[in-house]
């Protein structure tokens, strides 16, 4: 079945993963800027990373008939040093007009610190300045509930249009907070630290199929680039109609991403 | 929508396996020397939340039991990762 992978860190994956995803039906991959598993030591390191996201990965994906898009930011794990983060953020406008850039992301919080929150708010202002959609990372494990609440408060204060913001990595204790506030929600199928296919389908049953997508967030950690097609199989076992499966794994991400002027399924 | 029996057919064996793994994990901790920490306390709190979730779905109650419920940003990060359970000094 054709699907969109709306959140994958392909810089950390092999070319064989692109091939496997293409065979499984993946037509589009969207790659938020994130942590590479270690802290980069200079803004120049991010300059190289943004070139990889905007030049190299689209070409690598195209060899398998997959369209590759990206989001730009400095991630919250590297935002503790606000001065360093601001030096990196100053690079972003140089890349913002690249033809595959969707918006600002994945910004957000990691340990819910004062500095992370300040840099998050400054990223939101960049998105507003350039009229771009936003993709948000919520913290891991014990920090997720608090971080999600802080993020929702900051977005309310920034007066952003919630329809143009997706808050990712929701789980059962945060999905309702996000959706009830009018934002889009992303469910991440990631071993141990996020949710399983069975739980993602439970959330669809409990919270509905509107304004929600699912992704693998596959990266350098123990993760699965085929998590979305595996969840499609699970949805079939749960007797979800083909029409609804297509809505969650294709139509919904296409609807949200189409708010970016650069996003196109065709051509 | 699948029936309760369908759900049992799909997930009972998997849930049974995970339940026994949890029991064996608790036995394993008991059997070994040394002290537990806030993670083990959080785990027991989450087990209690699963058994007595109140008006919340069990998964939500467990996740909330394993969450930091403080409300203000912390001054500075001391680690980049997370433990899976809140430390007592960060709880309200």
Contacts between the chains, C-beta under 8 A, distances in Angstrom:
chain1	res1	chain2	res2	distance
A	77	B	80	5.3
A	80	B	76	7.1
A	80	B	77	5.1
A	110	B	77	7.0
A	110	B	80	6.7
A	111	B	74	6.7
A	111	B	77	3.9
A	111	B	78	7.9
A	111	B	79	7.2
A	111	B	80	7.2
A	111	B	82	7.9
A	112	B	68	7.7
A	112	B	73	5.5
A	112	B	74	6.1
A	113	B	73	5.6
A	113	B	74	5.4
A	113	B	75	7.0
A	113	B	76	5.9
A	113	B	77	5.0
A	114	B	73	4.7
A	114	B	74	7.3
A	114	B	75	5.9
A	114	B	76	7.5
A	115	B	76	7.3
A	116	B	73	7.5
A	116	B	77	7.5
A	117	B	73	5.1
A	139	B	82	7.1
A	140	B	81	7.4
A	140	B	82	4.3
A	141	B	66	7.2
A	141	B	82	4.0
A	141	B	83	6.9
A	141	B	84	4.7
A	141	B	85	7.9
A	142	B	42	7.8
A	142	B	66	5.9
A	142	B	67	5.5
A	142	B	68	5.0
A	142	B	82	5.8
A	142	B	83	6.4
A	142	B	84	6.3
A	142	B	85	5.8
A	142	B	86	4.6
A	143	B	68	5.9
A	143	B	82	5.5
A	144	B	63	7.9
A	144	B	67	6.9
A	145	B	63	7.4
A	145	B	64	6.6
A	145	B	67	4.0
A	145	B	68	7.0
A	145	B	69	7.2
A	146	B	67	7.0
A	146	B	68	5.0
A	146	B	69	7.1
A	146	B	70	6.2
A	146	B	71	7.0
A	149	B	71	7.3
A	150	B	73	6.5
A	171	B	59	7.9
A	171	B	63	5.8
A	172	B	57	6.4
A	172	B	59	4.2
A	172	B	60	4.4
A	172	B	63	5.7
A	173	B	59	7.9
A	173	B	60	4.8
A	173	B	63	4.0
A	173	B	64	5.2
A	173	B	67	6.7
A	198	B	11	6.5
A	199	B	59	6.8
A	202	B	59	7.2
A	205	B	1	8.0
A	206	B	57	7.1
A	237	B	10	6.0
A	238	B	2	5.9
A	238	B	10	7.4
A	239	B	1	6.6
A	239	B	2	5.1
A	239	B	6	7.4
